[in-house]
């Protein structure tokens, strides 16, 4: 499997998108991204947890201890109001960039 290097801000946007559907713990976030990408994207713990910590410090997400489905203590994350706004903004910028790249790739020049 190809290991992907995420463009700056892409991992945060994917995490925000997963959390827009409700609370989730770190491992669950990574699994959902993996499944939703048809198993093309695999988020390593070394990237995931520092990113979650940074996002929590910035106020985009909130974390609360709880019990996971396998009866283990885990930190569950939810999207904050600021995180919802951040997701909207990042998604618009991402889609604009993807459109611009597609135009260049599809051009005759």
C-alpha positions in Angstrom: 0.0 0.0 0.0 1.3 3.5 -0.8 2.0 5.7 2.1 0.5 9.1 1.6 2.0 12.4 2.8 -0.9 14.7 3.6 -0.8 18.3 2.2 -0.7 20.8 5.1 -4.2 21.0 6.7 -5.6 17.9 5.0 -5.4 15.6 8.0 -7.1 18.2 10.2 -9.9 18.6 7.5 -10.4 14.8 7.4 -10.6 14.6 11.2 -13.1 17.5 11.3 -15.2 15.8 8.7 -15.3 12.5 10.6 -16.3 14.4 13.8 -19.0 16.3 12.0 -20.9 13.0 12.2 -20.6 12.7 16.0 -18.2 11.9 18.7 -15.4 9.4 18.2 -12.2 8.3 19.9 -8.8 8.6 18.2 -8.5 5.0 16.9 -12.1 5.2 15.6 -11.3 8.4 13.7 -8.3 6.7 12.0 -10.4 3.7 11.2 -13.2 5.8 9.7 -10.8 7.7 7.5 -9.3 4.4 6.4 -12.6 2.9 5.5 -14.1 6.1 3.9 -11.1 6.4 1.7 -11.6 2.8 0.4 -8.6 1.9 2.5 -6.3 4.2 0.6 -5.5 6.4 3.6 -3.9 5.1 6.8 -3.4 7.5 9.6 -0.4 6.6 11.9 -0.7 7.1 15.6 2.4 9.3 15.4 0.5 11.7 13.2 -3.0 11.3 14.6 -2.5 12.1 18.3 -0.3 15.2 18.0 -2.8 16.5 15.4 -5.8 15.9 17.8 -3.9 17.6 20.6 -3.1 20.6 18.4 -6.7 20.8 17.2 -8.0 20.7 20.8 -5.6 23.5 21.8 -6.9 25.6 18.9 -10.5 25.0 20.0 -11.6 23.1 16.9 -12.5 20.0 18.9 -13.3 19.0 22.5 -12.1 15.9 24.2 -13.7 14.0 27.1 -12.8 10.7 28.7 -15.3 7.9 28.3 -15.5 4.1 27.8 -15.0 2.6 24.3 -17.1 -0.2 22.7 -14.5 -2.7 24.0 -14.8 -1.4 27.6 -11.6 0.5 27.7 -11.1 4.1 28.8 -10.6 6.4 25.8 -10.7 10.1 24.9 -13.7 10.9 22.8 -13.6 14.0 20.6 -16.4 16.2 19.4 -16.5 19.1 16.9 -16.8 22.6 18.5 -18.7 25.5 16.9 -15.3 26.9 15.9 -14.4 23.5 14.4 -17.6 23.5 12.3 -16.7 26.9 10.9 -13.1 25.7 10.3 -14.4 22.6 8.4 -16.6 24.8 6.2 -13.8 27.2 5.3 -11.2 24.4 4.7 -13.6 22.4 2.6 -14.3 25.5 0.4 -10.6 26.2 0.0 -9.8 22.6 -0.8 -12.5 22.3 -3.4 -11.4 25.5 -5.0 -7.8 24.3 -5.2 -8.8 20.9 -6.6 -10.9 22.6 -9.3 -7.9 24.8 -10.2 -5.6 21.9 -10.4 -8.1 19.9 -12.5 -8.3 22.8 -14.9 -4.5 22.9 -15.3 -4.3 19.1 -15.8 -7.1 19.2 -18.3 -5.7 22.0 -20.3 -4.0 21.7 -23.7 -1.1 24.0 -22.5 
